[in-house]
Amino acid sequence: MLATNGKITANKAIPHEFDVLPKEIQNVMGLLDEQLRVEITDGRILVGHFHCLDRDQNLILTDTTEFRCPQDSTFAPSVRSLGMILIPGRHVRKISRRADS
């Protein structure tokens, strides 16, 4: 998506503007609404749809599910639905695109 005159416009509607953006931005924009798997520094794994990235590399995911695998093997892994979340960029360890999205 691109902002033009204060309005948000889908990048497919204005390909000439999309093409002049740096490749890095085009790559990030290509991930919009894709399902991402994000590993964070405390060991949790978050899977959700990519919604936004800011200049500080904070991520916003929607329809997010959290997977927590405890260090102690006596506890079972837990799964919970979180909805829309913000992940501070400093806590992101690894981001990967889900193959089945």
MOJO-V494700 format. One record per backbone hydrogen bond with DSSP energy under -1.0 kcal/mol. CO is the residue of the C=O (numbers start at 1). NH is the residue of the N-H. Records with the same first field share a line. If there is no record, write none. Layout:
CO = NH / NH
This chain:
2 = 9
4 = 7
7 = 4
9 = 2
10 = 13
14 = 18
15 = 19
18 = 21
22 = 26
23 = 27
24 = 28
25 = 29
26 = 30
28 = 31
29 = 32
31 = 34
34 = 50
35 = 98
36 = 48
37 = 96
38 = 46
39 = 93 / 94
40 = 43
44 = 40
45 = 67
46 = 38
47 = 65
48 = 36
49 = 62
50 = 33
52 = 60
54 = 57
58 = 54
59 = 87
60 = 51 / 52
61 = 85
62 = 49
64 = 82 / 83
65 = 47
66 = 80
67 = 45
68 = 78
72 = 75
78 = 68
80 = 66
83 = 64
85 = 61
87 = 59
88 = 91
89 = 92
91 = 41
94 = 39
96 = 37
98 = 101
